[in-house]
Each structure stands twice: as C-alpha cells, then as structure tokens.
Amino acid sequence: MLPAPTKREQVAALSGDLPAPVLASILGLHPNTAVRWAGFAKTSWADYLATRARDIGRIQAGTPTTEDPAPPKQKRD
C-alpha cells in the first residue's frame, strides 16, 4: 500500500496544473500564496528542462553524459 500524498504534494501538483487565481479561489488561499506555489512548481520544471537541454547539447556534441557513458575503447592487435 502506498502512503497518501501530503497536503504539500497535493498543492504542488495542483499549482503546476492551474493558474494561481484559480488555485487561490478553489483552495481558499491568499492570492500571494497561490502565486508562490505556482512559482515553486514552475521552478522545478525549469530546472528539469535546463538539465535536459544541457544533456541534449552534450549528446549532439558527442560528449557523453552521466546517463550516457562512452563505450569502452577496443584494443587493436
């Protein structure tokens, strides 16, 4: 059995899907609090996207990433 999501997890998930004014209205939050939650949700996606963009750039440049190690060099006889 999985544990139930916490209130913070639920609000974070909603803030990524709903605009801040809607989130404030539905949950009874102060508008500034809803904006902070929305900013928190976007920040985590921005970090993820920045990391993926770096990885894609490395792959296109032929530089291995930590997830994509270079194959071992073969010995020539």
All heavy atoms as a GROMACS GRO file, in nm:
protein
  580
    1MET      N    1   0.083  -0.116   0.000
    1MET     CA    2   0.000   0.000   0.000
    1MET      C    3   0.090   0.124   0.000
    1MET      O    4   0.186   0.131   0.073
    1MET     CB    5  -0.090  -0.001   0.124
    1MET     CG    6  -0.179   0.119   0.129
    1MET     SD    7  -0.278   0.139   0.280
    1MET     CE    8  -0.337  -0.020   0.318
    2LEU      N    9   0.057   0.220  -0.084
    2LEU     CA   10   0.132   0.343  -0.091
    2LEU      C   11   0.076   0.446   0.007
    2LEU      O   12  -0.045   0.452   0.028
    2LEU     CB   13   0.127   0.401  -0.233
    2LEU     CG   14   0.189   0.316  -0.342
    2LEU    CD1   15   0.165   0.378  -0.478
    2LEU    CD2   16   0.338   0.299  -0.317
    3PRO      N   17   0.163   0.530   0.065
    3PRO     CA   18   0.112   0.632   0.155
    3PRO      C   19   0.034   0.738   0.078
    3PRO      O   20   0.060   0.764  -0.039
    3PRO     CB   21   0.237   0.691   0.219
    3PRO     CG   22   0.346   0.660   0.123
    3PRO     CD   23   0.307   0.532   0.055
    4ALA      N   24  -0.062   0.800   0.145
    4ALA     CA   25  -0.140   0.907   0.082
    4ALA      C   26  -0.051   1.029   0.063
    4ALA      O   27   0.037   1.056   0.145
    4ALA     CB   28  -0.259   0.942   0.171
    5PRO      N   29  -0.072   1.101  -0.047
    5PRO     CA   30   0.009   1.221  -0.068
    5PRO      C   31  -0.020   1.325   0.040
    5PRO      O   32  -0.133   1.337   0.088
    5PRO     CB   33  -0.033   1.272  -0.205
    5PRO     CG   34  -0.144   1.187  -0.251
    5PRO     CD   35  -0.164   1.076  -0.155
    6THR      N   36   0.083   1.398   0.077
    6THR     CA   37   0.065   1.501   0.178
    6THR      C   38  -0.004   1.623   0.117
    6THR      O   39  -0.015   1.636  -0.005
    6THR     CB   40   0.200   1.546   0.236
    6THR    OG1   41   0.276   1.607   0.132
    6THR    CG2   42   0.277   1.430   0.296
    7LYS      N   43  -0.049   1.711   0.204
    7LYS     CA   44  -0.116   1.833   0.156
    7LYS      C   45  -0.021   1.914   0.068
    7LYS      O   46  -0.062   1.967  -0.036
    7LYS     CB   47  -0.163   1.916   0.275
    7LYS     CG   48  -0.238   2.040   0.235
    7LYS     CD   49  -0.287   2.118   0.356
    7LYS     CE   50  -0.357   2.245   0.313
    7LYS     NZ   51  -0.406   2.321   0.427
    8ARG      N   52   0.105   1.922   0.106
    8ARG     CA   53   0.201   1.998   0.025
    8ARG      C   54   0.216   1.937  -0.114
    8ARG      O   55   0.225   2.008  -0.213
    8ARG     CB   56   0.337   2.002   0.094
    8ARG     CG   57   0.339   2.092   0.214
    8ARG     CD   58   0.475   2.096   0.275
    8ARG     NE   59   0.474   2.182   0.392
    8ARG     CZ   60   0.569   2.186   0.481
    8ARG    NH1   61   0.675   2.109   0.468
    8ARG    NH2   62   0.561   2.267   0.585
    9GLU      N   63   0.225   1.805  -0.121
    9GLU     CA   64   0.236   1.739  -0.251
    9GLU      C   65   0.114   1.765  -0.337
    9GLU      O   66   0.125   1.786  -0.457
    9GLU     CB   67   0.255   1.589  -0.233
    9GLU     CG   68   0.389   1.550  -0.173
    9GLU     CD   69   0.395   1.405  -0.134
    9GLU    OE1   70   0.288   1.342  -0.113
    9GLU    OE2   71   0.507   1.353  -0.122
   10GLN      N   72  -0.003   1.764  -0.275
   10GLN     CA   73  -0.127   1.787  -0.349
   10GLN      C   74  -0.133   1.931  -0.401
   10GLN      O   75  -0.169   1.954  -0.517
   10GLN     CB   76  -0.248   1.756  -0.262
   10GLN     CG   77  -0.259   1.609  -0.228
   10GLN     CD   78  -0.365   1.581  -0.122
   10GLN    OE1   79  -0.411   1.672  -0.053
   10GLN    NE2   80  -0.403   1.455  -0.110
   11VAL      N   81  -0.097   2.027  -0.316
   11VAL     CA   82  -0.100   2.167  -0.359
   11VAL      C   83   0.005   2.191  -0.467
   11VAL      O   84  -0.020   2.262  -0.565
   11VAL     CB   85  -0.079   2.262  -0.239
   11VAL    CG1   86  -0.065   2.407  -0.285
   11VAL    CG2   87  -0.194   2.250  -0.141
   12ALA      N   88   0.122   2.130  -0.454
   12ALA     CA   89   0.226   2.145  -0.556
   12ALA      C   90   0.179   2.090  -0.690
   12ALA      O   91   0.202   2.151  -0.795
   12ALA     CB   92   0.354   2.076  -0.511
   13ALA      N   93   0.112   1.976  -0.688
   13ALA     CA   94   0.062   1.917  -0.812
   13ALA      C   95  -0.044   2.006  -0.876
   13ALA      O   96  -0.042   2.030  -0.997
   13ALA     CB   97   0.005   1.778  -0.786
   14LEU      N   98  -0.135   2.058  -0.794
   14LEU     CA   99  -0.239   2.146  -0.846
   14LEU      C  100  -0.181   2.277  -0.900
   14LEU      O  101  -0.225   2.328  -1.002
   14LEU     CB  102  -0.342   2.179  -0.738
   14LEU     CG  103  -0.443   2.069  -0.705
   14LEU    CD1  104  -0.527   2.110  -0.584
   14LEU    CD2  105  -0.532   2.042  -0.825
   15SER      N  106  -0.081   2.329  -0.831
   15SER     CA  107  -0.024   2.457  -0.874
   15SER      C  108   0.048   2.446  -1.007
   15SER      O  109   0.063   2.546  -1.077
   15SER     CB  110   0.069   2.514  -0.766
   15SER     OG  111   0.182   2.430  -0.750
   16GLY      N  112   0.090   2.327  -1.042
   16GLY     CA  113   0.150   2.307  -1.174
   16GLY      C  114   0.047   2.297  -1.284
   16GLY      O  115   0.079   2.317  -1.402
   17ASP      N  116  -0.078   2.268  -1.247
   17ASP     CA  117  -0.184   2.248  -1.346
   17ASP      C  118  -0.282   2.364  -1.358
   17ASP      O  119  -0.351   2.376  -1.459
   17ASP     CB  120  -0.264   2.121  -1.313
   17ASP     CG  121  -0.181   1.995  -1.323
   17ASP    OD1  122  -0.081   1.996  -1.396
   17ASP    OD2  123  -0.215   1.896  -1.257
   18LEU      N  124  -0.292   2.445  -1.253
   18LEU     CA  125  -0.393   2.551  -1.251
   18LEU      C  126  -0.327   2.688  -1.240
   18LEU      O  127  -0.223   2.703  -1.175
   18LEU     CB  128  -0.486   2.534  -1.129
   18LEU     CG  129  -0.566   2.405  -1.123
   18LEU    CD1  130  -0.638   2.396  -0.989
   18LEU    CD2  131  -0.666   2.400  -1.237
   19PRO      N  132  -0.389   2.790  -1.300
   19PRO     CA  133  -0.339   2.927  -1.280
   19PRO      C  134  -0.354   2.968  -1.133
   19PRO      O  135  -0.443   2.920  -1.062
   19PRO     CB  136  -0.429   3.012  -1.368
   19PRO     CG  137  -0.499   2.917  -1.460
   19PRO     CD  138  -0.500   2.785  -1.392
   20ALA      N  139  -0.267   3.056  -1.088
   20ALA     CA  140  -0.267   3.098  -0.947
   20ALA      C  141  -0.403   3.152  -0.899
   20ALA      O  142  -0.446   3.116  -0.789
   20ALA     CB  143  -0.156   3.199  -0.923
   21PRO      N  144  -0.474   3.237  -0.976
   21PRO     CA  145  -0.603   3.285  -0.926
   21PRO      C  146  -0.705   3.174  -0.906
   21PRO      O  147  -0.782   3.176  -0.810
   21PRO     CB  148  -0.650   3.382  -1.034
   21PRO     CG  149  -0.527   3.424  -1.107
   21PRO     CD  150  -0.435   3.306  -1.099
   22VAL      N  151  -0.704   3.076  -0.993
   22VAL     CA  152  -0.797   2.963  -0.980
   22VAL      C  153  -0.758   2.880  -0.858
   22VAL      O  154  -0.845   2.839  -0.779
   22VAL     CB  155  -0.797   2.877  -1.108
   22VAL    CG1  156  -0.882   2.753  -1.091
   22VAL    CG2  157  -0.843   2.959  -1.227
   23LEU      N  158  -0.630   2.856  -0.841
   23LEU     CA  159  -0.582   2.781  -0.725
   23LEU      C  160  -0.622   2.850  -0.595
   23LEU      O  161  -0.671   2.786  -0.502
   23LEU     CB  162  -0.430   2.765  -0.732
   23LEU     CG  163  -0.364   2.680  -0.626
   23LEU    CD1  164  -0.402   2.534  -0.643
   23LEU    CD2  165  -0.213   2.697  -0.631
   24ALA      N  166  -0.605   2.983  -0.589
   24ALA     CA  167  -0.641   3.059  -0.470
   24ALA      C  168  -0.791   3.048  -0.442
   24ALA      O  169  -0.832   3.029  -0.327
   24ALA     CB  170  -0.601   3.205  -0.487
   25SER      N  171  -0.870   3.057  -0.546
   25SER     CA  172  -1.015   3.052  -0.529
   25SER      C  173  -1.061   2.914  -0.481
   25SER      O  174  -1.142   2.903  -0.388
   25SER     CB  175  -1.084   3.088  -0.659
   25SER     OG  176  -1.224   3.074  -0.649
   26ILE      N  177  -1.010   2.810  -0.542
   26ILE     CA  178  -1.053   2.674  -0.509
   26ILE      C  179  -1.011   2.635  -0.367
   26ILE      O  180  -1.088   2.576  -0.292
   26ILE     CB  181  -0.997   2.573  -0.610
   26ILE    CG1  182  -1.064   2.591  -0.745
   26ILE    CG2  183  -1.013   2.430  -0.562
   26ILE    CD1  184  -1.004   2.506  -0.855
   27LEU      N  185  -0.886   2.667  -0.331
   27LEU     CA  186  -0.833   2.622  -0.203
   27LEU      C  187  -0.848   2.724  -0.091
   27LEU      O  188  -0.812   2.696   0.024
   27LEU     CB  189  -0.685   2.585  -0.218
   27LEU     CG  190  -0.655   2.471  -0.316
   27LEU    CD1  191  -0.506   2.445  -0.321
   27LEU    CD2  192  -0.730   2.346  -0.278
   28GLY      N  193  -0.899   2.843  -0.124
   28GLY     CA  194  -0.915   2.946  -0.021
   28GLY      C  195  -0.782   3.005   0.023
   28GLY      O  196  -0.768   3.049   0.137
   29LEU      N  197  -0.685   3.006  -0.065
   29LEU     CA  198  -0.554   3.063  -0.033
   29LEU      C  199  -0.552   3.212  -0.063
   29LEU      O  200  -0.629   3.261  -0.146
   29LEU     CB  201  -0.445   2.996  -0.118
   29LEU     CG  202  -0.425   2.846  -0.104
   29LEU    CD1  203  -0.324   2.797  -0.206
   29LEU    CD2  204  -0.379   2.813   0.036
   30HIS      N  205  -0.463   3.283   0.004
   30HIS     CA  206  -0.439   3.422  -0.032
   30HIS      C  207  -0.376   3.422  -0.171
   30HIS      O  208  -0.296   3.333  -0.203
   30HIS     CB  209  -0.344   3.488   0.070
   30HIS     CG  210  -0.332   3.635   0.052
   30HIS    ND1  211  -0.246   3.690  -0.040
   30HIS    CD2  212  -0.395   3.738   0.113
   30HIS    CE1  213  -0.256   3.821  -0.035
   30HIS    NE2  214  -0.347   3.852   0.058
   31PRO      N  215  -0.410   3.519  -0.257
   31PRO     CA  216  -0.355   3.520  -0.393
   31PRO      C  217  -0.201   3.518  -0.396
   31PRO      O  218  -0.143   3.451  -0.482
   31PRO     CB  219  -0.408   3.650  -0.453
   31PRO     CG  220  -0.536   3.674  -0.380
   31PRO     CD  221  -0.512   3.624  -0.240
   32ASN      N  222  -0.137   3.586  -0.302
   32ASN     CA  223   0.011   3.584  -0.300
   32ASN      C  224   0.065   3.445  -0.269
   32ASN      O  225   0.168   3.403  -0.323
   32ASN     CB  226   0.064   3.685  -0.198
   32ASN     CG  227   0.040   3.827  -0.240
   32ASN    OD1  228   0.015   3.856  -0.357
   32ASN    ND2  229   0.044   3.918  -0.144
   33THR      N  230  -0.004   3.373  -0.183
   33THR     CA  231   0.037   3.235  -0.151
   33THR      C  232   0.023   3.146  -0.273
   33THR      O  233   0.111   3.064  -0.302
   33THR     CB  234  -0.048   3.180  -0.035
   33THR    OG1  235  -0.034   3.267   0.077
   33THR    CG2  236  -0.005   3.040   0.004
   34ALA      N  237  -0.086   3.163  -0.347
   34ALA     CA  238  -0.106   3.084  -0.469
   34ALA      C  239   0.002   3.114  -0.572
   34ALA      O  240   0.051   3.024  -0.641
   34ALA     CB  241  -0.244   3.110  -0.526
   35VAL      N  242   0.041   3.241  -0.583
   35VAL     CA  243   0.148   3.279  -0.677
   35VAL      C  244   0.280   3.214  -0.636
   35VAL      O  245   0.355   3.166  -0.720
   35VAL     CB  246   0.161   3.433  -0.684
   35VAL    CG1  247   0.288   3.474  -0.757
   35VAL    CG2  248   0.039   3.492  -0.753
   36ARG      N  249   0.307   3.210  -0.505
   36ARG     CA  250   0.431   3.144  -0.459
   36ARG      C  251   0.429   2.995  -0.492
   36ARG      O  252   0.530   2.939  -0.533
   36ARG     CB  253   0.449   3.165  -0.309
   36ARG     CG  254   0.499   3.302  -0.273
   36ARG     CD  255   0.560   3.310  -0.133
   36ARG     NE  256   0.491   3.230  -0.034
   36ARG     CZ  257   0.416   3.279   0.065
   36ARG    NH1  258   0.399   3.408   0.077
   36ARG    NH2  259   0.359   3.198   0.152
   37TRP      N  260   0.315   2.930  -0.472
   37TRP     CA  261   0.306   2.788  -0.506
   37TRP      C  262   0.325   2.767  -0.656
   37TRP      O  263   0.392   2.673  -0.699
   37TRP     CB  264   0.171   2.730  -0.463
   37TRP     CG  265   0.171   2.685  -0.320
   37TRP    CD1  266   0.113   2.748  -0.214
   37TRP    CD2  267   0.234   2.569  -0.267
   37TRP    NE1  268   0.136   2.677  -0.099
   37TRP    CE2  269   0.210   2.566  -0.129
   37TRP    CE3  270   0.309   2.466  -0.323
   37TRP    CZ2  271   0.258   2.466  -0.046
   37TRP    CZ3  272   0.357   2.365  -0.242
   37TRP    CH2  273   0.331   2.366  -0.105
   38ALA      N  274   0.264   2.854  -0.736
   38ALA     CA  275   0.280   2.842  -0.882
   38ALA      C  276   0.426   2.861  -0.921
   38ALA      O  277   0.478   2.790  -1.007
   38ALA     CB  278   0.191   2.944  -0.953
   39GLY      N  279   0.493   2.956  -0.858
   39GLY     CA  280   0.635   2.978  -0.885
   39GLY      C  281   0.719   2.858  -0.845
   39GLY      O  282   0.813   2.820  -0.914
   40PHE      N  283   0.684   2.795  -0.735
   40PHE     CA  284   0.756   2.675  -0.691
   40PHE      C  285   0.742   2.563  -0.793
   40PHE      O  286   0.839   2.496  -0.828
   40PHE     CB  287   0.702   2.630  -0.555
   40PHE     CG  288   0.754   2.498  -0.509
   40PHE    CD1  289   0.883   2.484  -0.463
   40PHE    CD2  290   0.674   2.385  -0.514
   40PHE    CE1  291   0.932   2.362  -0.421
   40PHE    CE2  292   0.722   2.261  -0.473
   40PHE     CZ  293   0.851   2.251  -0.426
   41ALA      N  294   0.624   2.544  -0.844
   41ALA     CA  295   0.601   2.436  -0.941
   41ALA      C  296   0.677   2.464  -1.070
   41ALA      O  297   0.736   2.373  -1.129
   41ALA     CB  298   0.452   2.422  -0.970
   42LYS      N  299   0.678   2.586  -1.116
   42LYS     CA  300   0.747   2.620  -1.240
   42LYS      C  301   0.898   2.610  -1.224
   42LYS      O  302   0.967   2.572  -1.316
   42LYS     CB  303   0.708   2.761  -1.284
   42LYS     CG  304   0.567   2.768  -1.335
   42LYS     CD  305   0.533   2.908  -1.378
   42LYS     CE  306   0.388   2.913  -1.421
   42LYS     NZ  307   0.345   3.048  -1.454
   43THR      N  308   0.949   2.644  -1.107
   43THR     CA  309   1.093   2.637  -1.085
   43THR      C  310   1.144   2.495  -1.101
   43THR      O  311   1.246   2.471  -1.164
   43THR     CB  312   1.128   2.689  -0.944
   43THR    OG1  313   1.086   2.824  -0.936
   43THR    CG2  314   1.277   2.682  -0.919
   44SER      N  315   1.071   2.399  -1.045
   44SER     CA  316   1.117   2.261  -1.056
   44SER      C  317   1.118   2.215  -1.202
   44SER      O  318   1.207   2.143  -1.244
   44SER     CB  319   1.032   2.169  -0.970
   44SER     OG  320   0.900   2.167  -1.013
   45TRP      N  321   1.019   2.256  -1.281
   45TRP     CA  322   1.018   2.220  -1.423
   45TRP      C  323   1.130   2.292  -1.497
   45TRP      O  324   1.193   2.236  -1.586
   45TRP     CB  325   0.884   2.256  -1.486
   45TRP     CG  326   0.781   2.150  -1.462
   45TRP    CD1  327   0.677   2.156  -1.375
   45TRP    CD2  328   0.774   2.022  -1.523
   45TRP    NE1  329   0.605   2.040  -1.379
   45TRP    CE2  330   0.663   1.955  -1.470
   45TRP    CE3  331   0.851   1.957  -1.619
   45TRP    CZ2  332   0.626   1.827  -1.508
   45TRP    CZ3  333   0.816   1.829  -1.656
   45TRP    CH2  334   0.705   1.766  -1.602
   46ALA      N  335   1.157   2.416  -1.461
   46ALA     CA  336   1.264   2.490  -1.528
   46ALA      C  337   1.399   2.423  -1.505
   46ALA      O  338   1.480   2.412  -1.596
   46ALA     CB  339   1.266   2.635  -1.480
   47ASP      N  340   1.424   2.378  -1.382
   47ASP     CA  341   1.548   2.309  -1.353
   47ASP      C  342   1.559   2.180  -1.434
   47ASP      O  343   1.664   2.147  -1.488
   47ASP     CB  344   1.559   2.276  -1.204
   47ASP     CG  345   1.575   2.400  -1.118
   47ASP    OD1  346   1.609   2.507  -1.173
   47ASP    OD2  347   1.551   2.389  -0.997
   48TYR      N  348   1.449   2.107  -1.440
   48TYR     CA  349   1.448   1.983  -1.516
   48TYR      C  350   1.477   2.010  -1.664
   48TYR      O  351   1.560   1.943  -1.726
   48TYR     CB  352   1.313   1.913  -1.501
   48TYR     CG  353   1.294   1.798  -1.597
   48TYR    CD1  354   1.354   1.675  -1.574
   48TYR    CD2  355   1.217   1.813  -1.712
   48TYR    CE1  356   1.338   1.571  -1.662
   48TYR    CE2  357   1.201   1.709  -1.800
   48TYR     CZ  358   1.260   1.588  -1.776
   48TYR     OH  359   1.245   1.485  -1.864
   49LEU      N  360   1.408   2.110  -1.720
   49LEU     CA  361   1.428   2.141  -1.862
   49LEU      C  362   1.569   2.190  -1.890
   49LEU      O  363   1.626   2.157  -1.994
   49LEU     CB  364   1.324   2.244  -1.907
   49LEU     CG  365   1.180   2.194  -1.908
   49LEU    CD1  366   1.085   2.309  -1.940
   49LEU    CD2  367   1.162   2.081  -2.008
   50ALA      N  368   1.626   2.268  -1.800
   50ALA     CA  369   1.763   2.316  -1.819
   50ALA      C  370   1.861   2.199  -1.819
   50ALA      O  371   1.954   2.193  -1.901
   50ALA     CB  372   1.799   2.416  -1.710
   51THR      N  373   1.840   2.105  -1.729
   51THR     CA  374   1.927   1.987  -1.723
   51THR      C  375   1.914   1.904  -1.850
   51THR      O  376   2.014   1.859  -1.907
   51THR     CB  377   1.893   1.901  -1.601
   51THR    OG1  378   1.908   1.981  -1.484
   51THR    CG2  379   1.982   1.779  -1.591
   52ARG      N  380   1.791   1.884  -1.896
   52ARG     CA  381   1.770   1.807  -2.019
   52ARG      C  382   1.832   1.878  -2.139
   52ARG      O  383   1.892   1.814  -2.225
   52ARG     CB  384   1.621   1.785  -2.044
   52ARG     CG  385   1.557   1.690  -1.949
   52ARG     CD  386   1.615   1.549  -1.956
   52ARG     NE  387   1.595   1.494  -2.088
   52ARG     CZ  388   1.679   1.411  -2.148
   52ARG    NH1  389   1.788   1.371  -2.088
   52ARG    NH2  390   1.653   1.366  -2.268
   53ALA      N  391   1.822   2.009  -2.145
   53ALA     CA  392   1.881   2.085  -2.257
   53ALA      C  393   2.033   2.069  -2.258
   53ALA      O  394   2.093   2.051  -2.365
   53ALA     CB  395   1.842   2.232  -2.248
   54ARG      N  396   2.094   2.072  -2.141
   54ARG     CA  397   2.240   2.050  -2.134
   54ARG      C  398   2.275   1.911  -2.181
   54ARG      O  399   2.370   1.891  -2.257
   54ARG     CB  400   2.290   2.072  -1.991
   54ARG     CG  401   2.314   2.215  -1.955
   54ARG     CD  402   2.393   2.224  -1.824
   54ARG     NE  403   2.326   2.154  -1.716
   54ARG     CZ  404   2.246   2.211  -1.628
   54ARG    NH1  405   2.224   2.339  -1.633
   54ARG    NH2  406   2.190   2.140  -1.532
   55ASP      N  407   2.198   1.811  -2.137
   55ASP     CA  408   2.226   1.674  -2.178
   55ASP      C  409   2.210   1.656  -2.329
   55ASP      O  410   2.292   1.592  -2.393
   55ASP     CB  411   2.133   1.575  -2.105
   55ASP     CG  412   2.169   1.559  -1.959
   55ASP    OD1  413   2.279   1.603  -1.919
   55ASP    OD2  414   2.087   1.502  -1.885
   56ILE      N  415   2.105   1.714  -2.384
   56ILE     CA  416   2.083   1.704  -2.529
   56ILE      C  417   2.197   1.772  -2.604
   56ILE      O  418   2.247   1.721  -2.704
   56ILE     CB  419   1.946   1.763  -2.567
   56ILE    CG1  420   1.837   1.669  -2.516
   56ILE    CG2  421   1.933   1.783  -2.718
   56ILE    CD1  422   1.697   1.726  -2.525
   57GLY      N  423   2.242   1.888  -2.554
   57GLY     CA  424   2.355   1.957  -2.616
   57GLY      C  425   2.481   1.873  -2.613
   57GLY      O  426   2.556   1.868  -2.710
   58ARG      N  427   2.504   1.804  -2.503
   58ARG     CA  428   2.622   1.718  -2.493
   58ARG      C  429   2.612   1.600  -2.589
   58ARG      O  430   2.711   1.560  -2.651
   58ARG     CB  431   2.638   1.667  -2.350
   58ARG     CG  432   2.682   1.772  -2.253
   58ARG     CD  433   2.695   1.713  -2.114
   58ARG     NE  434   2.722   1.818  -2.018
   58ARG     CZ  435   2.677   1.820  -1.896
   58ARG    NH1  436   2.601   1.721  -1.852
   58ARG    NH2  437   2.706   1.917  -1.816
   59ILE      N  438   2.495   1.543  -2.599
   59ILE     CA  439   2.476   1.429  -2.688
   59ILE      C  440   2.500   1.472  -2.832
   59ILE      O  441   2.568   1.403  -2.909
   59ILE     CB  442   2.336   1.367  -2.670
   59ILE    CG1  443   2.327   1.300  -2.533
   59ILE    CG2  444   2.304   1.269  -2.781
   59ILE    CD1  445   2.186   1.260  -2.492
   60GLN      N  446   2.445   1.588  -2.870
   60GLN     CA  447   2.463   1.636  -3.007
   60GLN      C  448   2.609   1.671  -3.035
   60GLN      O  449   2.656   1.657  -3.146
   60GLN     CB  450   2.373   1.757  -3.033
   60GLN     CG  451   2.227   1.720  -3.038
   60GLN     CD  452   2.136   1.841  -3.048
   60GLN    OE1  453   2.176   1.954  -3.024
   60GLN    NE2  454   2.010   1.816  -3.082
   61ALA      N  455   2.682   1.716  -2.932
   61ALA     CA  456   2.823   1.749  -2.950
   61ALA      C  457   2.912   1.625  -2.942
   61ALA      O  458   3.031   1.632  -2.968
   61ALA     CB  459   2.865   1.849  -2.844
   62GLY      N  460   2.854   1.513  -2.906
   62GLY     CA  461   2.931   1.389  -2.896
   62GLY      C  462   2.999   1.370  -2.762
   62GLY      O  463   3.081   1.281  -2.746
   63THR      N  464   2.967   1.454  -2.664
   63THR     CA  465   3.023   1.442  -2.530
   63THR      C  466   2.931   1.355  -2.447
   63THR      O  467   2.812   1.383  -2.439
   63THR     CB  468   3.036   1.581  -2.464
   63THR    OG1  469   3.110   1.665  -2.549
   63THR    CG2  470   3.103   1.571  -2.329
   64PRO      N  471   2.983   1.250  -2.384
   64PRO     CA  472   2.894   1.164  -2.305
   64PRO      C  473   2.843   1.235  -2.180
   64PRO      O  474   2.909   1.321  -2.124
   64PRO     CB  475   2.983   1.046  -2.268
   64PRO     CG  476   3.120   1.098  -2.275
   64PRO     CD  477   3.120   1.205  -2.382
   65THR      N  478   2.724   1.200  -2.138
   65THR     CA  479   2.666   1.249  -2.013
   65THR      C  480   2.679   1.139  -1.910
   65THR      O  481   2.723   1.028  -1.941
   65THR     CB  482   2.518   1.285  -2.032
   65THR    OG1  483   2.447   1.165  -2.064
   65THR    CG2  484   2.498   1.387  -2.141
   66THR      N  485   2.640   1.167  -1.789
   66THR     CA  486   2.646   1.064  -1.685
   66THR      C  487   2.548   0.951  -1.715
   66THR      O  488   2.572   0.838  -1.679
   66THR     CB  489   2.616   1.123  -1.547
   66THR    OG1  490   2.489   1.188  -1.552
   66THR    CG2  491   2.721   1.222  -1.506
   67GLU      N  492   2.437   0.983  -1.782
   67GLU     CA  493   2.340   0.880  -1.816
   67GLU      C  494   2.379   0.804  -1.942
   67GLU      O  495   2.328   0.700  -1.972
   67GLU     CB  496   2.201   0.942  -1.839
   67GLU     CG  497   2.138   1.001  -1.716
   67GLU     CD  498   2.182   1.144  -1.693
   67GLU    OE1  499   2.235   1.206  -1.788
   67GLU    OE2  500   2.165   1.195  -1.583
   68ASP      N  501   2.470   0.862  -2.021
   68ASP     CA  502   2.508   0.804  -2.150
   68ASP      C  503   2.660   0.792  -2.156
   68ASP      O  504   2.725   0.868  -2.225
   68ASP     CB  505   2.455   0.895  -2.262
   68ASP     CG  506   2.481   0.837  -2.400
   68ASP    OD1  507   2.499   0.716  -2.412
   68ASP    OD2  508   2.483   0.915  -2.494
   69PRO      N  509   2.718   0.696  -2.082
   69PRO     CA  510   2.864   0.687  -2.080
   69PRO      C  511   2.919   0.643  -2.215
   69PRO      O  512   2.853   0.578  -2.293
   69PRO     CB  513   2.891   0.581  -1.973
   69PRO     CG  514   2.767   0.501  -1.967
   69PRO     CD  515   2.654   0.594  -2.002
   70ALA      N  516   3.042   0.684  -2.239
   70ALA     CA  517   3.107   0.646  -2.364
   70ALA      C  518   3.135   0.497  -2.364
   70ALA      O  519   3.168   0.438  -2.261
   70ALA     CB  520   3.237   0.724  -2.378
   71PRO      N  521   3.124   0.433  -2.480
   71PRO     CA  522   3.155   0.289  -2.485
   71PRO      C  523   3.304   0.268  -2.464
   71PRO      O  524   3.385   0.354  -2.495
   71PRO     CB  525   3.113   0.250  -2.627
   71PRO     CG  526   3.110   0.376  -2.704
   71PRO     CD  527   3.082   0.486  -2.607
   72PRO      N  528   3.341   0.153  -2.409
   72PRO     CA  529   3.484   0.128  -2.386
   72PRO      C  530   3.558   0.118  -2.520
   72PRO      O  531   3.505   0.073  -2.620
   72PRO     CB  532   3.485  -0.006  -2.311
   72PRO     CG  533   3.353  -0.067  -2.335
   72PRO     CD  534   3.257   0.044  -2.365
   73LYS      N  535   3.681   0.165  -2.518
   73LYS     CA  536   3.763   0.159  -2.638
   73LYS      C  537   3.807   0.016  -2.660
   73LYS      O  538   3.840  -0.057  -2.568
   73LYS     CB  539   3.885   0.250  -2.625
   73LYS     CG  540   3.847   0.396  -2.620
   73LYS     CD  541   3.971   0.482  -2.614
   73LYS     CE  542   3.932   0.629  -2.609
   73LYS     NZ  543   4.050   0.714  -2.604
   74GLN      N  544   3.809  -0.023  -2.788
   74GLN     CA  545   3.852  -0.157  -2.821
   74GLN      C  546   4.002  -0.158  -2.845
   74GLN      O  547   4.058  -0.066  -2.903
   74GLN     CB  548   3.779  -0.207  -2.946
   74GLN     CG  549   3.630  -0.222  -2.926
   74GLN     CD  550   3.562  -0.269  -3.053
   74GLN    OE1  551   3.624  -0.279  -3.158
   74GLN    NE2  552   3.433  -0.297  -3.043
   75LYS      N  553   4.066  -0.265  -2.799
   75LYS     CA  554   4.210  -0.279  -2.820
   75LYS      C  555   4.235  -0.329  -2.961
   75LYS      O  556   4.164  -0.414  -3.012
   75LYS     CB  557   4.269  -0.379  -2.721
   75LYS     CG  558   4.263  -0.330  -2.579
   75LYS     CD  559   4.327  -0.433  -2.486
   75LYS     CE  560   4.319  -0.387  -2.343
   75LYS     NZ  561   4.378  -0.486  -2.252
   76ARG      N  562   4.334  -0.272  -3.025
   76ARG     CA  563   4.372  -0.318  -3.159
   76ARG      C  564   4.496  -0.406  -3.146
   76ARG      O  565   4.591  -0.374  -3.077
   76ARG     CB  566   4.402  -0.199  -3.249
   76ARG     CG  567   4.281  -0.118  -3.278
   76ARG     CD  568   4.311  -0.013  -3.378
   76ARG     NE  569   4.191   0.067  -3.403
   76ARG     CZ  570   4.184   0.166  -3.487
   76ARG    NH1  571   4.291   0.201  -3.556
   76ARG    NH2  572   4.074   0.233  -3.504
   77ASP      N  573   4.493  -0.517  -3.212
   77ASP     CA  574   4.608  -0.609  -3.207
   77ASP      C  575   4.704  -0.583  -3.317
   77ASP      O  576   4.686  -0.538  -3.420
   77ASP     CB  577   4.561  -0.754  -3.214
   77ASP     CG  578   4.480  -0.790  -3.090
   77ASP    OD1  579   4.514  -0.736  -2.983
   77ASP    OD2  580   4.388  -0.870  -3.103
   0.00000   0.00000   0.00000
